[in-house]
Amino acid sequence: MKRKPYQEPIERGIIDAIWMRGWITGFELLKIGAWKSAKPVPLLTVNSEDLIESVTGSALDAISEFRHVDVTSEVVDWGRWVEAAATAIGRKPSSGLLRLSGVGFPTATAILAVVAPGAFPVMDKWAISEVFEVSPSEASRTKWHRSIRYGEFTQFLAGNAIEFDAATLNVHERDQILMNRAMQRWGK
């Protein structure tokens, strides 16, 4: 699929600056949101810089132990991984990244995938449809948007190098393969 100019991967320099600073700026959040989907961008603009700093700083703190982890090649404590992801994303709309206007579960996972692509994939309706063998419309239902499902999804991606025909791909690169495969299959 042909990408739009705003869907190019986020530059390594931006990711390094995010980690050095300890939070994501409003502009960086807009870049990440647009990279995932242009749909949340208008809503992302209503978040204050202070709220973005606070929420994204807490999310980065929650996942910091996984910043340099490659779940495809390292032993992972999946219980700790799920807890870190759940804390970063939020267990309900009033917590974690979900506190931000314009950030739903898929965008929250995209934020994690951008800042730690070796440990966190994007879990959207397309990739869910491939892993859990459901239609994209079923996959968009919120019952799939749970940290335990995100853990199952990530473990599937991490443990199936043969499925992806390349053991060197990180977990985020693998989610992109599934997303593209599903989009082709379902005609997007």
WOUR-V799915 format. One line per field, one symbol per residue. ss: DSSP state (h for helix, s for strand, l for the rest). A space follows every 50 residues. Layout:
ss = ???
//
This chain:
ss = llllhhhllllhhhhhhhhhhllllhhhhhhhhhhhlhhhhhhhllllhh hhhhhhhhhhhhhhhhlllllllllllhhhhhhhhhhhhllllllhhhhl llllhhhhhhhhhhhlllllllllhhhhhhhllllhhhhllhhhllhhhh hhhhhhhhhlhhhhllllllhhhhhhhhhhhhhhhlll
//
